[in-house]
Every structure is written in C-alpha cells, then in structure tokens.
Amino acid sequence: MVTTRRSFVDEREDIQKKAFTKWINNQLANSNSTPIVTDLFQDLRDGLILLRLLEILTQNEYKREIGKMRVHHIGNVNKVIAVLGEYGIKLLSISSNDIVDGNPKLTLALIWSIIQYWQGKDVLKSVVSNPQQTNVEKFLLGWCQQQTKGYKGVVIKDFTSSWQDGLAFNALIHKFRPDLFDYEDILQNAAARNLEHAFNIAKTIFKIDRYLDVEGSY
C-alpha cells in the first residue's frame, strides 16, 4: 500500500514537473529569452530564471546577483519571494533555501503559485471585484464545477484525478463552444482519445499551448 502511494506521488510529481517546465519555457520563448529549462529542480536553484520569468510576467526589471556562490543564489530567490509577496502571493512553508536546495515538492509549489496567479487573474478579474483577495485555486475549482454541472460522467473534485478520463476537459470546451462537437459522442471513448481530442481543440481553436502529455495524464 505504501509502495502504491509512493508510486502515485512520484507519477503526479513527474506530470507536474513536465507541465510546469513547458509553461515556463513557453513564457521565456514568447519573450525571446535565451534560458531554457531542462531540469526544473536544478535550473531554478540560482534564482536567475525565476527572476527573468517574473520580469516577463510583471513587465518590471529586477536586480539580480550574478555570483555563483550559494549566498548569491539565496539573494536571488529571496528577491523572487519578495516580488511575489508584493503581488499578494503567500508562500507558506517555502523558503529560499528550499529552492536553492532543489527541493522537488516545494519548487513545484512555488511554480504552481506563480501559474495560479498569472494564469487565473484574468478569469478572476471578469467575475470578482478584488481578485488579489480571492483564493485562486478554490475559485477555479468552483468555476470548473459550475461550468461542467450537468455533464454526464464529469465530477470535478480536484485538479488531478478528476481530469484523467478527458471528459472534464471536453465538457469545459463544449460548454463554451457546443458547435464544435457532440459531447455524447465521446462518452464511450478511451481516456487517451478524449484527452487528445480536447488538447487538439484547445490548440487549434483556442490557441492554448499544450502543457500535458496524454500518456502521462491517466
């Protein structure tokens, strides 16, 4: 039982690592930045890529420490944490030492906090008066539940297992563009086919970059 649980945690971590790496690289590529992340847990340790990412997202410039010593890396990551704090992003139990040490769990938590804020704020702005005081993850979960209410086979309880069969992705798309396909037609499909269907539509119709691999999503 412990082995199974450990395997699930490792698999989830691997999926998040791949998705977050693609997201960061996409932000960097769109701004013609040269650094590319190949190993998320190692490449972020000196704080330089994190600072460049924040510069792209905030449209501000931040001073960085160029030295190769640990104290320089700590200084850069402290700056990252300070900038996030200015935007109301609270990093509970995450310190600069954790990122500099390449802690997988806490590095993923840091990037997820950044993604939640900058990817979710546009949605929040359209429906709440003060998005900075809103718990983004809880809001997005509730929003997804509301938009997919009544869709057969869709029960969204989280941002992991609830999406593995591809139905939730397709239901969200169908909610806003029911002209694209008949939802009933995909109910008997395998998970991989449903995921591929949703990801292809998201890319071709909505120009949403793919951050998940089908084989790693179920």
N, C-alpha and C positions, 0 to 999 in steps of 0.2 A: 504494500500500500504506500509506503514511504517512497519507494523507487518510482512508482507511478506518478505520485505527486511531484517528485523532483523532476521527472521527465516532462510533465506538463509545464512546470515553471520554466524549465530550460527552453522548451519549444516556444512558449509565449515570449520569453526574453529575446529569442532569436528573431521572431517575427517583428517585434518592436524595433530591434536594432536595425534590421534591413529597411523597414519603413521610414524610420527617423533619419537614417543615413541618406536615403533617396530624397527626403524632404529638404534636408539641409543642403545637399548638393544642388537641388533644383533652385533654391534661393540664391546660392552662390553663382550658379551658371547664368541665371537671369540678370545678374548684375555684372556679368563679365569678370567675376573674381577668379583668381587663379587657384587658390587652395581647394582641393577636393578631398573629401573624407573617404577613406578606405576602411579604416578601423575606428568605429565610433568611440570606443572606450579609450583608445590610445591617442587619437588625433586631437581630442579636445582638451587633453591634460594641461597644455601650456596656456590655455585660455585665448589664444590668438584667433582661432577660427570662430570661437564663441563671440568675441568682440566684433569681428567682421560681420557675423550674422546679425548681431544687434544693430550695427550701423546700417545694414540694409533694411532691416525692419523698422527702425526708428527714424531713418534719414538724418541721423546725427553722427558726429565723429567722436571717437573716444581714444584717449591717450592709452597706449599700451607699453608694457615693459618688455624689451626685446631680449634681455639676457636669458641664458639657458639654465640658470640655477633655479632650484625649487622656489626660492623666495620670490623670484620674478614671476613664476607661474602662479603662485599663490596671489600675488598682487593683481595679476590679470583676471583671475577668476573672482577675486573679491570685487573687482570693478564690475564684472558681469552681474554678480549678485546685487550690487548696489543699484545698477541701472534697472534691473528687474523690479527691485523694491520701489523705485520711483514710479513705476507703472502699476503699482499695487499688486504685484505678483509675489506672494509669500511662499518662500521655500522652506517648509517645515522639515527639520532634521537633515537638511542638506548644507554642508559646509564646503568651503573652497578646498579643504584637504581631501574631501571625498572625491571631488572631480579630478584633482591633481593626481590622486592615487589610482584613478581609473576604475572606481567602484561602479560595476555594471548597473546595479539596481538604481543607485542614486543619480547616475549620469542619465539614465533613461527617464527618471522622474523630472530631472531638470529640463530636458528637451521637451517632454510632454507638457510641462507648464508653459514653455515658450509657444509651442504649437497651439495649445488651447487658447491662449490669449490672442495671438495674432491671426489665427485662422477662424476663431469663434467670435471675435469682436464685431465683425461686420454683420453677422447674423443677430447678435445681441443689440446692436445699435438700432436695428429696424423694429425691435419689439419691446425694448425696455429703456427707461429714461436714463438710468445710470448703470451702464454695463460694468464699470470698474467695481461696483459693489455686489455684483452677481457671481455666484459660484458657476463658472463656465461649464464644468463637466456635468453637474447636476442639471443645469438648464438645457444643455444639448441633449442629454439623455431624455429629459421630459419632452423636449421638442420632437425628437425622433419618435417617441412613443405616441405622441399626439398625431403626428403626420401619418403614421402607419396603422393607426387604430382601424380595426375592421378588416385588415388584410389577412386573408387566410394563411395560416402557418407562421405568422410573424408575432413573436413575443420578445420584445426587447427589454432585457433586464440589466445589460451591461454593454461594454464596448469590445467584448471578446467573443465568447461562445454564442451569443445571440445572433451573430452575423455570419457564422461559419457555413450555413447552407445557402447563402446568397439571396435568400428571399427578402430580407430586410433591405438590402441594397436596392433590389429591384422594386420593392414597394415604394421606397422613397422617390425613385425616378418616376415610377408610374403615377404617383400622387400629383406630380407637377407637370408631367408630360404623358398623359394616358393615351395620346395618339401614337406613341412610338411602338407599343406592343400590347398584346393582350396578356394581362397578368395571369389569368387562368391557364394559359398555355405553358407556363414554366413550372407549375406546381409539381409535376411529376419528374422534372429533370434532376439529374445528379447535381450535387453541390458544386462541383468544379464547373459544370456547364453554366449554372446560374451565376456564379461569380464572374466567369469570363464574359457572360452576356452583359452584366451590369458594368463591369470595368470598361468594356469596349464602348458602350453607350456614353459613359461618363467622359471618356477620352475624345470620341469623335463628335459628339453633340455638344457637350458642355465644356470641352477643352480642359478637363480636370486630369492632371497628371496621375499616373498610376503609382501608388506607393506600396501596394501589397502584391505578393506573388500568389497566384491561385493555389499552387501546390502547398503553400505554407499557411493557407487560411482555414483549412478544415482538417 
